[in-house]
């Protein structure tokens, strides 16, 4: 234990993130960068603001918070000491329980700490280079086709997916709508409205936060033709369910299975392993119409309404009854706010929805989009307001 050693804020935030990662939280170097940005926006001498800034960025699920708190109060003991901080806005005393370099060796070559010297502060140029490098890596992985991922990249991809879904949920929760008597002045609309008065503010335009939350129902094809993509899409479903409170998840091949509770009660690795073992006909044939019939008969009554967005993730290859699929897609469209169909094959040059299942479903789909990489999945955001 080294109590007097001091390092930069960057080094300590990175080290703190590594400790959370060791305890099972999905914290990546990207979260470290986001945490530093968040800390620039608060008064780090305010202990509560410091705590909340880090917790907001580095937790994604309710069950993460007790672990975060335990690690936080062990790692930053001086945060609640009686003596004031004397490091200023650029540095914090290195926590007494560790040095920033202790765990770097244990993490191997992928640690950001290899780029950070615990003994002294970094200049702005070095920190900026690390930030750019971290985001460039995320952008590279986000644009990579799922079929091209190596096995050793999967863990990092899951972390990026969770972070992106968290940001999507945050942005959606901040959406505003026009209203006559909202609590916030809409400055842009106010300026436009008062142009007729020569710029004098006579009429005010208001806006308020959208109160109603969109509900999501996710239906993922896990048939043989989707083998290359289904596990990645299920990871995305897991990320959405972790960040959107009102989400129900299903998988199908020749039959439909509800998997909401697998994702709710298990981590992603255990959930995927359990689903692949327990779901009937995993990597088998595809009967989309029959699977949708099961959903409409058993689940639609309790899950669908005009605030529900249904997302189907499938390549559309179907060995079942096309007439049944037509009827069930019509029913799905009628009972929900909209149907979104994400097809990983759409990224192929010259793709046309010519297979029977896709042609049958297309008239009932409001949004038809690709699902071959993380960027394509994140484009969903604009369509998730029911």
WOPE-V243139 format. One line per field, one symbol per residue. psi: psi as a letter, one per 30 degrees, with the letter a starting at -180 (. if undefined). burial: b if it has 16 or more other ideal C-beta (glycine too) atoms within 10 Angstrom, else e. Layout:
BEGIN
psi = ???
burial = ???
END
This chain:
BEGIN
psi = kjffkklleeeeeeeeeeeeefgfkiklfeeeeeeeeefffljffjeeeeeeeeeeegkfleffeeeeeeeefeeiefegleklkgfaffllkkkffllffefeeffafgkffffkkfflllleeeeeeeeeeeeeeeeeefgkkefgkleffeeeeeeeeeeeeeeeeeeefgkllklehlfkkjeeeeeefgefggfkjekkklllkkekkkkkkkjkkglefgeffeeeeeeeeeeefffjeikkklllcflkkkgefefeflleeeeeeeefefkkhkgbakieeeeeeeeeeffeeffkaggkkkjkjlffkkgajeeeeeeeeeeeeeflelkkjkjffffkkgkkifleeeeefefgkekjllhfleeeefffefggj.
burial = eeeebbbbbbbbbbbbbbbbbeeebbbbbbbbbbbbebbeeeebeeeeebbebbbebbbbeeebeeebeebbeebbebbeeeeebebeeebbbbbbebbbbebbeeeeeebbbebbebeebbeeeebeebbeebeeebeebbebebeebeeeeeebbbbbbbbbbbebbeebeeeeeeeeebeeebeeebeeebeeeeeeeeeebbbeeeeeebbbbbbbbbbebbeebbbbbbbbbbbbbbbbeebbbbbbbbebbebeebbeeeebeebbeebeeebebbeeebbbbbbbbbbbeeebeebbeeebbbbbbbbbbbbbbeebbebbbebbbebbbbbbbbbbbbeeeeeebeeebbebbeebbebbbbbbbbebbbebbeebbb
END
